[in-house]
Amino acid sequence: MQKQVIEKSVSLVPVEIIQNKIYLIRGRKVMLDRDLAELYGVETRRLNEQVKRNLKRFPLDFMYQLTKEEAGNWMSQIAISNKERMGIRKMPYVFTEQGVAMLSSVLNSDRAIAVNIQIMRVFTELREMMASHKDLARKIEDLERKFQEKFQEHDKKIILVFNAIKELLADKEEAVKKRGPLGFIPPKLPEIGNKSKR
C-alpha cells in the first residue's frame, strides 16, 4: 500500500503545476486553500471545514487568511478573470510549508496523502534552490571583493611605476640643466680680417 502511494506521488501532479501554485505573501512561500483543494481533489469548502475542526493544529505561522489588499495583489499576480473573482466570496486562507504538511493529518484520502508528499518535495527543492542561490551570491560577492582588492593593489603598482618614470624624467632634466649640453663644441676661432689684394 505504501509503495503504491509513493509511486502515485511521483506522477500524480506535474511539479510545474505545484510550483506555479506557490506564492510569496508576507515574505513567506504559501499555497492557497482553493489550489490545495483542487490538487487534493476536494472542494475548498470541505478542506476549510476540516481545518476549522482541527484549528489547534494550524497556528498563525501555519495558516492565515488573506486581507482584501493581499487577495487583490494575488488576483492581479495570476490575472484572475472577473468570473473567477465573483466566485470568491470569502478571503482565501493560505498555508505555509508547515501548514501544508499538517494538512496531511486532517485529509486522509490516498490522493491527498500522495499529493501532499509531492508538495513537500517541491517545497524542499525550492528551499534548496534558494540556499544554493544564496551560496552563489556569496561566492560572487567574495570574488568581486577579491578582484577589487587586486585591482586596487594593481592600480597602486601602476601609479608607483608612473611616479618612478616621472622622477627619472625630472632627474634627467635637472642633470641636463646642471652640466650643460653634451658633445664636442669647437672653440671659437678669432676672426681673420679679409684683406683683398689690390
C-alpha positions in Angstrom: 0.0 0.0 0.0 2.7 2.5 1.0 4.7 1.7 -2.2 1.6 2.4 -4.3 1.2 5.8 -2.6 4.8 6.8 -3.2 4.6 5.7 -6.9 1.4 7.6 -7.4 3.0 10.7 -5.8 5.8 10.7 -8.4 3.4 11.3 -11.3 0.1 12.4 -9.9 0.6 16.2 -10.4 3.4 17.7 -12.6 6.0 19.6 -10.5 5.5 22.8 -12.6 1.8 22.9 -11.6 2.7 22.8 -7.9 5.5 25.4 -8.4 3.0 27.7 -10.1 0.7 27.5 -7.2 3.2 28.6 -4.6 3.1 32.4 -3.9 5.2 34.7 -1.9 2.9 36.5 0.5 4.1 38.3 3.7 7.6 37.2 2.8 6.7 33.5 3.1 6.0 30.9 0.4 2.4 29.8 0.7 -0.3 27.9 -1.1 -4.0 29.0 -1.3 -6.8 26.9 0.1 -8.5 26.7 -3.3 -5.3 25.5 -5.1 -4.7 22.9 -2.4 -8.3 21.7 -2.6 -8.0 21.3 -6.4 -4.8 19.4 -6.1 -6.2 17.1 -3.4 -9.4 16.5 -5.4 -11.8 18.0 -2.7 -13.9 21.1 -2.5 -12.4 24.2 -1.0 -15.3 24.3 1.5 -14.5 20.8 2.6 -10.8 21.5 3.1 -11.6 24.6 5.2 -14.1 22.6 7.2 -11.5 20.0 8.1 -9.0 22.8 9.0 -11.6 24.5 11.3 -12.4 21.3 13.1 -8.6 21.0 13.8 -7.7 24.6 14.4 -5.3 23.8 17.2 -3.1 22.1 14.5 -2.9 25.4 12.5 -1.3 28.3 14.3 -0.8 31.6 12.5 2.6 30.6 11.2 1.0 27.5 9.5 -2.2 29.2 8.1 -3.8 32.6 7.9 -6.5 34.4 6.0 -5.6 37.0 3.3 -6.6 40.6 3.7 -8.5 42.3 0.9 -5.4 44.0 -0.3 -3.3 40.8 -0.2 -6.1 39.0 -2.1 -6.2 41.8 -4.7 -2.4 41.6 -5.2 -2.7 37.8 -5.6 -5.5 38.1 -8.1 -3.6 40.6 -10.2 -0.5 38.4 -9.9 -2.2 35.5 -11.7 -4.5 37.6 -13.9 -7.7 36.1 -12.5 -10.8 36.6 -14.5 -13.9 38.6 -13.4 -15.9 35.3 -13.4 -13.4 33.7 -11.0 -13.4 36.9 -8.8 -17.1 36.6 -8.4 -16.6 33.0 -7.1 -14.5 34.3 -4.2 -17.0 35.3 -1.5 -14.5 35.0 1.4 -10.9 35.9 1.6 -8.8 32.8 0.9 -6.8 31.0 3.5 -3.1 30.4 2.8 -0.9 27.6 4.1 2.8 27.8 4.7 5.0 24.8 4.2 4.3 23.6 7.7 0.6 24.1 7.2 0.6 22.1 4.1 2.4 19.3 6.0 -0.2 19.5 8.7 -3.0 19.1 6.1 -1.9 15.5 5.6 -3.1 14.7 9.1 -6.6 16.1 8.5 -7.2 14.9 5.0 -6.8 11.2 4.8 -7.6 10.2 1.2 -4.9 8.4 -0.7 -4.8 11.2 -3.3 -4.4 13.9 -0.5 -1.5 11.9 1.0 0.2 11.3 -2.4 -0.2 15.0 -3.5 1.0 16.2 -0.1 4.2 14.2 -0.5 4.7 15.8 -3.9 4.1 19.3 -2.5 6.5 18.8 0.4 9.2 17.6 -2.1 8.6 20.8 -4.2 8.9 23.0 -1.1 12.2 21.2 -0.2 13.5 21.7 -3.7 12.6 25.4 -3.6 14.3 25.8 -0.2 17.5 24.0 -1.5 17.4 26.2 -4.7 17.2 29.3 -2.6 20.1 28.2 -0.4 22.2 27.4 -3.5 21.4 30.9 -4.9 22.5 32.5 -1.6 25.7 30.4 -1.7 26.2 31.6 -5.3 25.5 35.2 -4.4 28.0 35.0 -1.5 30.7 33.5 -3.8 30.1 36.2 -6.4 30.5 38.8 -3.6 33.7 37.2 -2.4 35.1 37.2 -6.0 34.1 40.8 -6.5 35.8 41.8 -3.3 39.0 39.9 -4.2 39.0 41.5 -7.7 38.5 44.9 -6.2 41.4 44.3 -3.8 43.6 43.1 -6.6 42.7 46.0 -8.9 43.4 48.4 -6.0 46.8 46.7 -5.5 47.4 46.7 -9.2 46.4 50.4 -9.5 48.8 51.3 -6.7 51.6 49.5 -8.5 50.8 51.3 -11.8 50.8 54.6 -10.0 54.2 53.7 -8.5 55.6 52.9 -12.0 54.3 56.2 -13.4 55.8 58.1 -10.4 59.1 56.4 -10.9 59.1 57.3 -14.6 58.2 60.9 -13.7 61.1 61.0 -11.2 63.5 59.7 -13.8 62.5 62.2 -16.3 62.7 65.1 -13.8 66.2 63.9 -12.7 67.4 63.8 -16.3 66.1 67.4 -17.0 67.9 68.6 -13.8 71.1 66.9 -14.8 71.0 68.5 -18.3 70.5 71.9 -16.7 73.4 71.5 -14.4 76.0 70.1 -16.8 75.1 71.9 -19.9 74.8 70.4 -23.4 76.6 67.2 -24.2 79.1 66.6 -27.1 82.1 68.4 -28.6 81.8 72.1 -29.0 84.6 73.6 -31.1 86.3 76.6 -29.7 85.6 80.0 -31.3 88.3 81.0 -33.7 89.5 84.5 -33.9 88.3 86.4 -36.9 90.9 86.9 -39.5 90.5 90.1 -41.4 89.8 89.6 -45.1 92.3 91.9 -46.8 91.9 92.0 -50.5 94.9 92.4 -52.8 94.7 95.5 -55.0 
